[in-house]
Amino acid sequence: MEQQQNQSPPIGREQAAAALRTLKAYKAGKASLERRIVENESWWRLRHWEQIRTKRDGDPEPASAWLQNCIANKHADAMDNYPSPFVIPREPGDAQAASELCGILPVLLEQNDYEQVYSDMWWYKLKNGTGVTGVFWNPEKCGGLGDVDIRQLDLLNLFWEPGVKDIQASANFFSVELMDRDFLLSRYPGAVLTGGGTDVTQYVYDDAVDTAGKVAVIDWYYKRRTGARTVVHYAKLCCGTVLYATENDPLYRTRGFYDHGAYPFVFDALFPEEGAPVGYGYVDVCKSPQTQIDRLNQAILKNAVMAARPRWFVRGDGSINEEEYADWNRDFVHYHGSGSPRDNISQVDVHTLPDVYIAILNGKINELKETSGNRDFNQGSAVSGVTAASAIAALQEAGSKLSRDMIKGAYRAYARMCYLVIELLRQFYDAPRCFRITGEGGREAFTHYTNAALRPQDAHEDARFGKHPVFDVHVRPCAVGAYSRVTQNELALRLYQAGVFDPARSEPALTALSMMDFEGKEQVLREVQKRAAETADKLKLAAPPPEAAEARLTQGAQADLKKAAQSKITANAHERAEVKLA
């Protein structure tokens, strides 16, 4: 017993030192990426003359915002198509659990201010090529009850194994954050926070950022094989000291911190690179044409300044008072000697640049637009004589395929994030939580939710590893642009005018709708089917009972028989009368 108490924990200073060496190797492997990210931030802030300037010679340094405008338009496209999750069960028995998740997930994302996280991730992705979202379980949220925590992360603070395409294939993953030393000492009393740590690459700030009282806190994630499963363990390190480790915690020693067995990070690359989980962004694509645009602007402005400020040749032995000549406030300029003063001074001729250079500048601007897929009609401008709204809309639809492809890639990353959120709900939502759900028609309902429907229903199976409900996450936009709303309203009006919503024409309407494809088609189908069923029920209620209908039919048949018999008698009487006359 005493020997077990004296044993060192699985994760101690030795393991922390080894992890720090691995972190330094990972940091060296992404040094070029860090330099590129810092430079890209300068380009985004229109400080790129710090990179393209050869020397300080007093020339004008215009910084046009064509590249920034491109990124802003791509960000607007992404926010116009803000995603919403739709959970679909894989088995019929899980339909109720999927329906509950459809209402819970949007509320949970809203509580994490995910729209701001999504916006920040897109800004970072467009500038640097990769957006990263972290999906964590924060045990301090909700007054200690714990809840899901979703954050946008900076690539400068993340480190993975060089050469891997997927971060889940990395043996270790590190997340580094600068934190106040005094705060850490109050949170972890007795910790020794002295000695070396690791350096984090910093941006070039306008303000003076003081990091004297801060230390680097390292979140170390690593994978271990336990039987037939791979578990993810977690340790928090600072200055070589282990602040917390799941392998030192009896609760998580064998199971790991997250039951889903994955690193809680989602990478979303814009233009992917082979052999790396990151990509490159629009700053990298458009950096060259933007440089040439600004250099041409510099030459044109310099020529304009030279032409606007004339210079003069003055003879060294001339008799003109140069001080009076240079002062435009003097009405008289004195000179000595005979002859014309123009013989002693002459203007330096400055030749203006030909129009071909303006054409080259416009060509470079068009090159940047074409390269980034940010042409004029994408911004609603009328080009090449196209002024009709329908024609501009058609050009916008044809030219937005790059944005649609880019957004679909973000939707795939969004779906992976939702899977991680569902797994955290499955693992940690043991206590009931109250959610306000907004249903159809804007009706609000309050529901208490637990993970009971997400865990294995067989009492003999392990709740962590047994057969549990599995879902598919489909992503669809929940916010669309103004033009899309107008188009949707016009479509609804055309369907109404075509009689699609007429219950009497439900069968041909359903046939036509099944051949169409538009946003909200399922809802229209349900509405038409519902109205058709309601009309059928009303007709059944209005129809007489079968007995009364049968009696009415019998009475009608008897009347028809009597009428037929009377007609036959009358016809026979006419025949007899005709015979007598004959």
TORTORLO-111870 format. One record per residue (C-alpha): residue number from 1; residue in one letter; x, z, y. Coordinates in nm, 2 decimals, always signed. Each point is the difference from the previous one (the first is absolute). Example, Ala and Ser with C-alpha at 12.3 -4.5 7.8 and 13.67 -1.06 7.14 Angstrom:
REM residues 2
  tilo  rofi       u       w       v
     1     A   +1.23   +0.78   -0.45
     2     S   +0.14   -0.07   +0.34
REM end
This chain:
REM residues 582
  tilo  rofi       u       w       v
     1     M   +0.00   +0.00   +0.00
     2     E   +0.28   +0.09   +0.24
     3     Q   +0.18   -0.32   -0.09
     4     Q   -0.30   -0.21   +0.09
     5     Q   -0.03   +0.17   +0.34
     6     N   +0.37   -0.07   +0.07
     7     Q   -0.04   -0.37   -0.08
     8     S   +0.03   -0.23   +0.30
     9     P   -0.31   -0.21   +0.10
    10     P   -0.01   -0.36   -0.11
    11     I   +0.05   -0.12   +0.36
    12     G   +0.27   +0.19   +0.18
    13     R   +0.28   -0.07   +0.25
    14     E   +0.19   -0.21   -0.26
    15     Q   -0.30   -0.23   -0.05
    16     A   -0.06   -0.01   +0.38
    17     A   +0.36   -0.11   +0.06
    18     A   -0.04   -0.27   -0.26
    19     A   -0.32   -0.12   +0.17
    20     L   +0.17   +0.00   +0.34
    21     R   +0.27   -0.23   -0.14
    22     T   -0.26   -0.23   -0.14
    23     L   -0.18   +0.00   +0.34
    24     K   +0.32   -0.10   +0.17
    25     A   +0.05   -0.29   -0.24
    26     Y   -0.36   -0.12   +0.06
    27     K   +0.05   +0.03   +0.37
    28     A   +0.32   -0.22   -0.01
    29     G   -0.20   -0.26   -0.20
    30     K   -0.25   -0.04   +0.28
    31     A   +0.23   +0.01   +0.30
    32     S   -0.07   -0.36   +0.10
    33     L   -0.37   +0.06   -0.02
    34     E   +0.03   +0.30   +0.23
    35     R   +0.20   -0.20   +0.26
    36     R   -0.26   -0.28   -0.01
    37     I   -0.28   +0.25   +0.05
    38     V   +0.17   +0.16   +0.31
    39     E   +0.07   -0.35   +0.14
    40     N   -0.36   -0.11   -0.06
    41     E   -0.13   +0.30   +0.19
    42     S   +0.21   -0.11   +0.30
    43     W   -0.15   -0.35   -0.02
    44     W   -0.35   +0.14   -0.01
    45     R   +0.07   +0.21   +0.31
    46     L   +0.14   -0.32   +0.18
    47     R   +0.35   +0.15   +0.00
    48     H   +0.14   -0.28   -0.21
    49     W   +0.25   -0.10   +0.27
    50     E   +0.21   +0.29   -0.13
    51     Q   +0.05   -0.21   -0.32
    52     I   +0.03   -0.35   +0.15
    53     R   +0.20   +0.07   +0.31
    54     T   +0.36   -0.12   -0.01
    55     K   +0.12   +0.16   +0.32
    56     R   -0.14   +0.16   +0.31
    57     D   +0.03   -0.27   +0.27
    58     G   -0.29   +0.08   +0.23
    59     D   -0.21   -0.29   -0.13
    60     P   -0.37   +0.05   -0.03
    61     E   -0.12   +0.13   -0.35
    62     P   -0.36   -0.10   -0.04
    63     A   -0.17   +0.15   -0.30
    64     S   -0.31   -0.20   -0.08
    65     A   -0.27   +0.15   -0.22
    66     W   -0.08   -0.30   -0.23
    67     L   +0.11   +0.19   -0.31
    68     Q   -0.18   +0.32   +0.11
    69     N   -0.32   -0.20   +0.06
    70     C   +0.03   -0.15   -0.35
    71     I   +0.03   +0.35   -0.16
    72     A   -0.29   +0.13   +0.21
    73     N   -0.23   -0.29   -0.11
    74     K   +0.09   +0.06   -0.37
    75     H   -0.08   +0.37   +0.05
    76     A   -0.33   -0.09   +0.15
    77     D   -0.08   -0.22   -0.30
    78     A   +0.07   +0.29   -0.23
    79     M   -0.21   +0.25   +0.19
    80     D   -0.29   -0.25   +0.01
    81     N   +0.01   +0.01   -0.38
    82     Y   +0.03   +0.38   -0.04
    83     P   -0.05   +0.07   -0.37
    84     S   -0.26   +0.20   -0.18
    85     P   +0.02   +0.10   -0.37
    86     F   -0.26   -0.08   -0.26
    87     V   +0.04   +0.18   -0.34
    88     I   -0.12   -0.17   -0.32
    89     P   -0.02   +0.17   -0.34
    90     R   +0.15   -0.15   -0.31
    91     E   -0.25   +0.16   -0.23
    92     P   -0.38   +0.04   +0.05
    93     G   +0.02   +0.38   -0.03
    94     D   +0.22   +0.03   +0.30
    95     A   -0.24   -0.18   +0.24
    96     Q   -0.11   +0.33   +0.17
    97     A   +0.36   +0.11   +0.05
    98     A   +0.09   -0.33   +0.16
    99     S   -0.30   +0.02   +0.23
   100     E   +0.10   +0.34   +0.11
   101     L   +0.36   -0.12   +0.07
   102     C   -0.14   -0.29   +0.21
   103     G   -0.14   +0.26   +0.23
   104     I   +0.28   +0.25   -0.02
   105     L   +0.30   -0.22   +0.06
   106     P   -0.09   -0.14   +0.35
   107     V   -0.08   +0.36   +0.12
   108     L   +0.33   +0.13   -0.14
   109     L   +0.19   -0.28   +0.17
   110     E   -0.18   +0.07   +0.33
   111     Q   +0.10   +0.37   -0.03
   112     N   +0.36   -0.12   -0.03
   113     D   -0.04   -0.22   +0.32
   114     Y   +0.09   -0.29   -0.22
   115     E   -0.09   -0.26   +0.25
   116     Q   +0.29   +0.12   +0.22
   117     V   +0.22   +0.01   -0.31
   118     Y   -0.10   -0.35   -0.09
   119     S   +0.07   -0.12   +0.36
   120     D   +0.34   +0.16   +0.01
   121     M   +0.09   -0.14   -0.34
   122     W   -0.09   -0.35   +0.12
   123     W   +0.21   +0.03   +0.32
   124     Y   +0.30   +0.11   -0.21
   125     K   -0.07   -0.27   -0.27
   126     L   -0.02   -0.28   +0.25
   127     K   +0.32   +0.11   +0.18
   128     N   +0.22   +0.09   -0.29
   129     G   -0.16   -0.18   -0.30
   130     T   -0.12   +0.30   -0.21
   131     G   -0.26   +0.27   +0.06
   132     V   +0.01   +0.32   -0.20
   133     T   -0.29   +0.24   -0.06
   134     G   +0.05   +0.34   -0.16
   135     V   -0.28   +0.16   -0.20
   136     F   +0.07   +0.37   -0.05
   137     W   -0.18   +0.31   -0.10
   138     N   +0.04   +0.26   +0.28
   139     P   -0.08   +0.35   -0.14
   140     E   -0.02   +0.14   +0.36
   141     K   -0.29   -0.21   +0.12
   142     C   -0.36   +0.13   +0.01
   143     G   +0.11   +0.36   +0.05
   144     G   +0.22   +0.01   -0.31
   145     L   -0.24   -0.18   -0.23
   146     G   +0.20   -0.32   +0.02
   147     D   -0.09   -0.36   +0.06
   148     V   +0.13   -0.36   -0.01
   149     D   +0.25   -0.08   +0.28
   150     I   +0.06   -0.36   +0.09
   151     R   +0.28   -0.10   +0.24
   152     Q   +0.19   -0.30   +0.13
   153     L   +0.37   +0.03   -0.07
   154     D   +0.32   -0.14   +0.15
   155     L   +0.24   -0.20   -0.22
   156     L   +0.29   +0.16   +0.18
   157     N   -0.10   +0.33   -0.17
   158     L   -0.06   -0.14   -0.35
   159     F   +0.27   -0.07   -0.26
   160     W   -0.03   -0.17   -0.35
   161     E   +0.23   -0.14   -0.26
   162     P   +0.16   -0.33   +0.13
   163     G   -0.09   -0.31   -0.19
   164     V   -0.35   +0.10   -0.13
   165     K   -0.30   -0.21   +0.09
   166     D   -0.26   +0.27   -0.06
   167     I   +0.07   +0.36   +0.12
   168     Q   -0.17   +0.13   -0.31
   169     A   +0.30   -0.13   -0.19
   170     S   +0.25   +0.20   +0.21
   171     A   +0.14   +0.30   -0.18
   172     N   -0.02   +0.21   +0.32
   173     F   -0.18   -0.03   +0.32
   174     F   +0.08   +0.20   +0.32
   175     S   -0.19   +0.07   +0.32
   176     V   +0.19   +0.16   +0.28
   177     E   -0.14   +0.17   +0.31
   178     L   +0.16   +0.19   +0.28
   179     M   -0.16   +0.34   +0.04
   180     D   +0.06   +0.30   +0.22
   181     R   +0.24   +0.25   -0.16
   182     D   -0.18   +0.31   +0.13
   183     F   -0.33   -0.12   -0.14
   184     L   +0.15   -0.06   -0.34
   185     L   +0.16   +0.35   +0.00
   186     S   -0.34   +0.15   +0.08
   187     R   -0.17   -0.20   -0.28
   188     Y   +0.28   +0.06   -0.25
   189     P   +0.14   +0.35   +0.07
   190     G   +0.34   +0.06   -0.16
   191     A   +0.09   -0.37   -0.01
   192     V   +0.36   -0.08   +0.10
   193     L   -0.02   -0.30   +0.23
   194     T   +0.36   -0.06   +0.10
   195     G   +0.25   -0.26   -0.10
   196     G   -0.02   -0.38   -0.02
   197     G   -0.31   -0.20   -0.07
   198     T   -0.07   -0.37   +0.05
   199     D   -0.02   -0.21   +0.31
   200     V   -0.31   -0.20   +0.08
   201     T   +0.03   -0.32   +0.20
   202     Q   -0.17   +0.03   +0.34
   203     Y   -0.15   -0.25   +0.24
   204     V   +0.13   -0.06   +0.34
   205     Y   -0.23   +0.21   +0.21
   206     D   -0.06   -0.02   +0.38
   207     D   -0.02   +0.38   +0.01
   208     A   +0.27   +0.24   -0.10
   209     V   -0.10   +0.13   -0.35
   210     D   +0.17   +0.33   -0.08
   211     T   +0.05   +0.06   -0.37
   212     A   +0.23   +0.29   +0.03
   213     G   -0.24   +0.26   -0.14
   214     K   -0.13   -0.22   -0.28
   215     V   +0.11   -0.05   -0.36
   216     A   -0.08   -0.27   -0.25
   217     V   -0.25   +0.10   -0.26
   218     I   +0.01   -0.22   -0.32
   219     D   -0.30   -0.06   -0.22
   220     W   +0.15   -0.10   -0.33
   221     Y   -0.22   -0.18   -0.26
   222     Y   +0.14   -0.08   -0.34
   223     K   -0.14   -0.10   -0.34
   224     R   +0.05   +0.17   -0.33
   225     R   -0.11   -0.10   -0.35
   226     T   -0.22   +0.26   -0.17
   227     G   -0.11   -0.11   -0.35
   228     A   -0.19   -0.32   +0.04
   229     R   -0.06   +0.05   +0.37
   230     T   +0.21   -0.05   +0.32
   231     V   -0.06   +0.27   +0.25
   232     V   +0.10   +0.02   +0.36
   233     H   +0.17   +0.32   +0.12
   234     Y   +0.05   +0.10   +0.36
   235     A   +0.26   +0.22   +0.18
   236     K   +0.04   +0.09   +0.37
   237     L   +0.36   +0.03   +0.10
   238     C   +0.17   +0.10   +0.33
   239     C   +0.37   +0.05   +0.06
   240     G   +0.07   +0.01   -0.37
   241     T   -0.26   +0.28   -0.06
   242     V   -0.30   -0.05   -0.23
   243     L   -0.30   +0.11   +0.20
   244     Y   -0.24   -0.09   -0.28
   245     A   +0.00   -0.20   -0.33
   246     T   -0.27   -0.07   -0.25
   247     E   +0.24   +0.05   -0.29
   248     N   +0.05   +0.35   +0.13
   249     D   -0.37   +0.06   +0.02
   250     P   -0.16   +0.10   -0.34
   251     L   -0.33   -0.17   +0.11
   252     Y   +0.16   -0.34   +0.03
   253     R   +0.31   +0.02   -0.22
   254     T   -0.13   -0.22   -0.27
   255     R   -0.27   -0.20   +0.17
   256     G   +0.17   -0.09   +0.33
   257     F   -0.16   +0.03   +0.34
   258     Y   -0.23   -0.31   -0.03
   259     D   -0.19   -0.08   -0.32
   260     H   -0.01   -0.37   +0.09
   261     G   +0.38   -0.01   -0.07
   262     A   +0.08   -0.23   +0.30
   263     Y   +0.19   +0.04   +0.32
   264     P   -0.26   +0.07   +0.28
   265     F   +0.11   -0.29   +0.21
   266     V   -0.16   -0.35   +0.05
   267     F   +0.23   -0.28   +0.12
   268     D   -0.17   -0.30   +0.17
   269     A   +0.25   -0.28   +0.06
   270     L   -0.10   -0.28   +0.25
   271     F   +0.25   -0.27   -0.11
   272     P   +0.15   +0.13   -0.32
   273     E   +0.37   -0.02   -0.10
   274     E   +0.13   -0.03   -0.35
   275     G   +0.17   +0.31   -0.15
   276     A   -0.15   +0.24   +0.26
   277     P   -0.33   +0.18   +0.06
   278     V   +0.01   -0.09   +0.37
   279     G   -0.04   -0.33   +0.19
   280     Y   +0.06   -0.14   +0.34
   281     G   -0.24   -0.03   +0.29
   282     Y   -0.08   -0.22   +0.30
   283     V   +0.28   +0.13   +0.21
   284     D   +0.25   -0.13   -0.26
   285     V   -0.19   -0.33   -0.02
   286     C   -0.04   -0.06   +0.37
   287     K   +0.32   +0.16   +0.13
   288     S   +0.19   -0.34   +0.02
   289     P   -0.26   -0.20   +0.20
   290     Q   -0.06   +0.31   +0.23
   291     T   +0.37   +0.01   +0.07
   292     Q   +0.02   -0.37   +0.09
   293     I   -0.32   +0.04   +0.22
   294     D   +0.16   +0.28   +0.20
   295     R   +0.34   -0.18   +0.03
   296     L   -0.18   -0.31   +0.13
   297     N   -0.20   +0.22   +0.24
   298     Q   +0.32   +0.16   +0.11
   299     A   +0.16   -0.34   +0.08
   300     I   -0.31   -0.13   +0.18
   301     L   -0.03   +0.32   +0.21
   302     K   +0.37   +0.00   +0.08
   303     N   -0.02   -0.36   +0.12
   304     A   -0.31   +0.09   +0.21
   305     V   +0.18   +0.29   +0.16
   306     M   +0.31   -0.21   +0.08
   307     A   -0.22   -0.27   +0.15
   308     A   -0.19   +0.25   +0.21
   309     R   +0.31   +0.17   +0.14
   310     P   +0.23   -0.27   +0.14
   311     R   +0.38   +0.04   +0.01
   312     W   +0.25   -0.15   +0.25
   313     F   +0.34   -0.15   +0.02
   314     V   +0.19   +0.15   +0.30
   315     R   +0.34   -0.12   +0.12
   316     G   +0.26   +0.27   +0.00
   317     D   +0.12   -0.11   +0.35
   318     G   -0.35   -0.06   +0.12
   319     S   -0.13   +0.13   +0.34
   320     I   -0.35   +0.11   -0.11
   321     N   -0.09   +0.37   +0.01
   322     E   -0.10   +0.05   -0.37
   323     E   -0.16   +0.34   +0.06
   324     E   -0.24   -0.14   +0.26
   325     Y   -0.06   -0.31   -0.22
   326     A   -0.10   +0.22   -0.30
   327     D   -0.23   +0.22   +0.20
   328     W   -0.34   -0.17   +0.02
   329     N   -0.12   +0.25   +0.27
   330     R   +0.25   -0.14   +0.26
   331     D   -0.14   -0.27   +0.22
   332     F   +0.35   -0.13   +0.10
   333     V   +0.31   -0.07   -0.20
   334     H   +0.33   -0.03   +0.19
   335     Y   +0.28   -0.24   -0.08
   336     H   +0.33   -0.08   +0.17
   337     G   +0.17   -0.33   +0.07
   338     S   -0.13   -0.35   +0.04
   339     G   -0.18   -0.23   -0.23
   340     S   -0.31   +0.06   -0.22
   341     P   -0.03   +0.33   -0.19
   342     R   -0.12   -0.19   -0.30
   343     D   +0.35   -0.13   -0.05
   344     N   +0.10   +0.36   -0.08
   345     I   -0.28   +0.10   -0.24
   346     S   -0.21   -0.19   -0.26
   347     Q   -0.26   +0.11   -0.26
   348     V   +0.07   +0.02   -0.37
   349     D   -0.24   -0.23   -0.19
   350     V   -0.19   +0.15   -0.29
   351     H   -0.15   -0.25   -0.24
   352     T   -0.34   +0.11   -0.14
   353     L   -0.05   -0.03   -0.38
   354     P   -0.18   -0.31   -0.12
   355     D   -0.35   +0.03   -0.14
   356     V   +0.14   -0.05   -0.35
   357     Y   +0.11   +0.37   -0.01
   358     I   -0.36   +0.11   +0.08
   359     A   -0.11   -0.22   -0.29
   360     I   +0.26   +0.17   -0.23
   361     L   -0.13   +0.34   +0.11
   362     N   -0.36   -0.09   -0.07
   363     G   +0.11   -0.14   -0.34
   364     K   +0.17   +0.33   -0.09
   365     I   -0.32   +0.19   +0.10
   366     N   -0.20   -0.23   -0.22
   367     E   +0.25   +0.05   -0.28
   368     L   -0.05   +0.38   +0.02
   369     K   -0.38   -0.05   -0.01
   370     E   +0.01   -0.23   -0.30
   371     T   +0.25   +0.21   -0.18
   372     S   -0.20   +0.32   +0.04
   373     G   -0.34   -0.17   -0.06
   374     N   -0.11   +0.12   +0.35
   375     R   -0.12   -0.33   +0.15
   376     D   -0.22   -0.03   +0.30
   377     F   -0.33   -0.04   -0.18
   378     N   +0.06   +0.32   -0.19
   379     Q   -0.03   +0.18   +0.33
   380     G   -0.32   -0.20   +0.11
   381     S   +0.18   -0.24   +0.23
   382     A   -0.12   -0.36   +0.04
   383     V   +0.27   -0.24   -0.10
   384     S   +0.03   -0.38   -0.02
   385     G   -0.33   -0.05   +0.17
   386     V   -0.20   +0.21   -0.25
   387     T   -0.26   +0.19   +0.20
   388     A   -0.30   +0.04   -0.23
   389     A   -0.05   +0.35   -0.14
   390     S   -0.07   -0.12   -0.35
   391     A   +0.32   -0.22   +0.00
   392     I   +0.21   +0.29   +0.12
   393     A   -0.15   +0.22   -0.26
   394     A   +0.08   -0.25   -0.27
   395     L   +0.36   -0.02   +0.12
   396     Q   +0.02   +0.38   +0.00
   397     E   -0.13   +0.01   -0.36
   398     A   +0.25   -0.26   -0.11
   399     G   +0.29   +0.16   +0.18
   400     S   -0.07   +0.35   -0.11
   401     K   +0.10   -0.05   -0.36
   402     L   +0.34   +0.16   +0.06
   403     S   -0.17   +0.31   +0.14
   404     R   -0.25   +0.01   -0.29
   405     D   +0.28   -0.02   -0.26
   406     M   +0.19   +0.27   +0.19
   407     I   -0.31   +0.22   +0.00
   408     K   -0.07   -0.05   -0.37
   409     G   +0.35   +0.13   -0.07
   410     A   -0.08   +0.31   +0.20
   411     Y   -0.33   +0.04   -0.20
   412     R   +0.20   +0.01   -0.32
   413     A   +0.22   +0.28   +0.14
   414     Y   -0.32   +0.17   +0.12
   415     A   -0.15   -0.01   -0.35
   416     R   +0.32   +0.16   -0.14
   417     M   -0.03   +0.27   +0.26
   418     C   -0.37   +0.06   -0.10
   419     Y   +0.10   +0.04   -0.37
   420     L   +0.25   +0.27   +0.10
   421     V   -0.27   +0.18   +0.20
   422     I   -0.24   -0.01   -0.30
   423     E   +0.27   +0.14   -0.22
   424     L   +0.06   +0.29   +0.25
   425     L   -0.38   +0.07   +0.00
   426     R   +0.01   +0.00   -0.38
   427     Q   +0.29   +0.25   -0.01
   428     F   -0.07   +0.24   +0.28
   429     Y   -0.37   -0.01   +0.10
   430     D   -0.11   +0.29   -0.23
   431     A   -0.18   +0.19   +0.28
   432     P   -0.31   -0.17   +0.15
   433     R   +0.04   -0.16   +0.34
   434     C   -0.28   -0.10   +0.24
   435     F   -0.02   -0.36   +0.13
   436     R   -0.23   -0.16   +0.24
   437     I   -0.08   -0.34   -0.14
   438     T   -0.16   -0.28   +0.21
   439     G   -0.21   -0.22   -0.22
   440     E   -0.21   -0.32   +0.05
   441     G   -0.19   -0.01   +0.32
   442     G   +0.23   +0.26   +0.16
   443     R   -0.17   +0.28   -0.19
   444     E   +0.23   +0.31   -0.04
   445     A   +0.01   +0.22   -0.30
   446     F   +0.22   +0.30   -0.09
   447     T   +0.15   +0.03   -0.34
   448     H   +0.23   +0.24   -0.18
   449     Y   +0.26   -0.17   -0.20
   450     T   +0.24   +0.11   -0.28
   451     N   +0.22   -0.19   -0.25
   452     A   -0.23   +0.09   -0.29
   453     A   -0.11   -0.36   -0.05
   454     L   +0.37   -0.13   +0.02
   455     R   +0.14   +0.22   -0.27
   456     P   -0.03   -0.06   -0.38
   457     Q   -0.34   +0.10   -0.13
   458     D   +0.13   +0.09   -0.35
   459     A   +0.07   +0.37   -0.01
   460     H   +0.27   -0.05   -0.26
   461     E   +0.21   -0.23   +0.22
   462     D   +0.26   +0.11   +0.25
   463     A   -0.15   -0.03   +0.35
   464     R   +0.32   -0.15   +0.13
   465     F   +0.07   -0.26   -0.27
   466     G   -0.32   -0.06   -0.18
   467     K   -0.23   -0.30   +0.02
   468     H   -0.15   +0.01   +0.35
   469     P   -0.22   -0.23   +0.21
   470     V   +0.19   -0.30   +0.13
   471     F   -0.11   -0.20   +0.31
   472     D   +0.08   -0.33   +0.17
   473     V   +0.04   +0.00   +0.38
   474     H   -0.13   -0.31   +0.18
   475     V   +0.09   -0.02   +0.37
   476     R   -0.22   -0.17   +0.26
   477     P   +0.01   +0.00   +0.38
   478     C   -0.23   +0.25   +0.17
   479     A   +0.07   -0.11   +0.35
   480     V   -0.02   -0.37   +0.11
   481     G   +0.06   -0.19   +0.32
   482     A   -0.27   -0.09   +0.25
   483     Y   -0.01   -0.36   -0.11
   484     S   -0.05   +0.10   -0.37
   485     R   -0.29   +0.22   +0.10
   486     V   -0.16   -0.29   +0.19
   487     T   +0.05   -0.23   -0.30
   488     Q   -0.15   +0.26   -0.23
   489     N   -0.31   +0.03   +0.23
   490     E   -0.04   -0.37   +0.01
   491     L   +0.01   -0.02   -0.38
   492     A   -0.27   +0.26   -0.03
   493     L   -0.22   -0.19   +0.25
   494     R   +0.04   -0.32   -0.20
   495     L   -0.08   +0.17   -0.33
   496     Y   -0.32   +0.14   +0.17
   497     Q   -0.10   -0.34   +0.13
   498     A   +0.06   -0.15   -0.34
   499     G   -0.25   +0.25   -0.15
   500     V   +0.25   +0.18   -0.21
   501     F   -0.17   +0.34   +0.08
   502     D   -0.35   -0.13   -0.08
   503     P   -0.11   +0.19   -0.32
   504     A   -0.21   -0.30   -0.11
   505     R   +0.32   -0.21   -0.02
   506     S   +0.23   +0.25   -0.16
   507     E   +0.09   -0.21   -0.31
   508     P   +0.14   -0.30   +0.19
   509     A   +0.16   +0.24   +0.25
   510     L   +0.18   +0.19   -0.27
   511     T   +0.12   -0.33   -0.15
   512     A   +0.13   -0.12   +0.34
   513     L   +0.17   +0.34   +0.07
   514     S   +0.18   +0.00   -0.34
   515     M   +0.17   -0.33   +0.11
   516     M   +0.11   +0.14   +0.34
   517     D   +0.30   +0.21   +0.09
   518     F   +0.00   +0.21   +0.32
   519     E   +0.07   +0.36   +0.11
   520     G   -0.29   +0.23   -0.10
   521     K   -0.14   -0.24   -0.26
   522     E   -0.07   +0.29   -0.25
   523     Q   -0.20   +0.19   +0.26
   524     V   -0.22   -0.31   +0.07
   525     L   -0.05   -0.06   -0.37
   526     R   -0.11   +0.36   -0.05
   527     E   -0.24   -0.02   +0.30
   528     V   -0.16   -0.33   -0.13
   529     Q   -0.04   +0.14   -0.35
   530     K   -0.15   +0.32   +0.14
   531     R   -0.25   -0.18   +0.21
   532     A   -0.10   -0.22   -0.29
   533     A   -0.05   +0.30   -0.22
   534     E   -0.21   +0.18   +0.26
   535     T   -0.22   -0.31   +0.04
   536     A   -0.05   -0.02   -0.37
   537     D   -0.10   +0.36   -0.01
   538     K   -0.25   -0.05   +0.28
   539     L   -0.15   -0.30   -0.19
   540     K   -0.04   +0.21   -0.31
   541     L   -0.17   +0.28   +0.20
   542     A   -0.24   -0.25   +0.16
   543     A   -0.09   -0.17   -0.33
   544     P   -0.32   +0.13   -0.18
   545     P   +0.04   +0.19   -0.33
   546     P   +0.02   -0.22   -0.31
   547     E   -0.35   +0.12   -0.12
   548     A   -0.16   -0.10   +0.33
   549     A   +0.18   -0.33   +0.00
   550     E   -0.11   -0.07   -0.36
   551     A   -0.36   +0.10   +0.09
   552     R   +0.01   -0.22   +0.31
   553     L   +0.13   -0.29   -0.22
   554     T   -0.27   +0.06   -0.25
   555     Q   -0.27   +0.00   +0.27
   556     G   +0.14   -0.32   +0.14
   557     A   +0.01   -0.17   -0.34
   558     Q   -0.37   +0.10   -0.07
   559     A   -0.10   -0.15   +0.34
   560     D   +0.18   -0.32   -0.08
   561     L   -0.17   -0.02   -0.34
   562     K   -0.34   +0.05   +0.15
   563     K   +0.07   -0.26   +0.26
   564     A   +0.12   -0.25   -0.26
   565     A   -0.31   +0.07   -0.22
   566     Q   -0.23   -0.06   +0.30
   567     S   +0.17   -0.32   +0.08
   568     K   -0.04   -0.12   -0.36
   569     I   -0.37   +0.09   +0.00
   570     T   -0.05   -0.20   +0.32
   571     A   +0.19   -0.29   -0.14
   572     N   -0.22   -0.01   -0.32
   573     A   -0.31   +0.02   +0.21
   574     H   +0.11   -0.31   +0.20
   575     E   +0.07   -0.19   -0.32
   576     R   -0.34   +0.07   -0.14
   577     A   -0.17   -0.11   +0.32
   578     E   +0.19   -0.33   +0.00
   579     V   -0.10   -0.06   -0.36
   580     K   -0.37   +0.05   +0.08
   581     L   +0.02   -0.24   +0.30
   582     A   +0.16   -0.26   -0.22
REM end
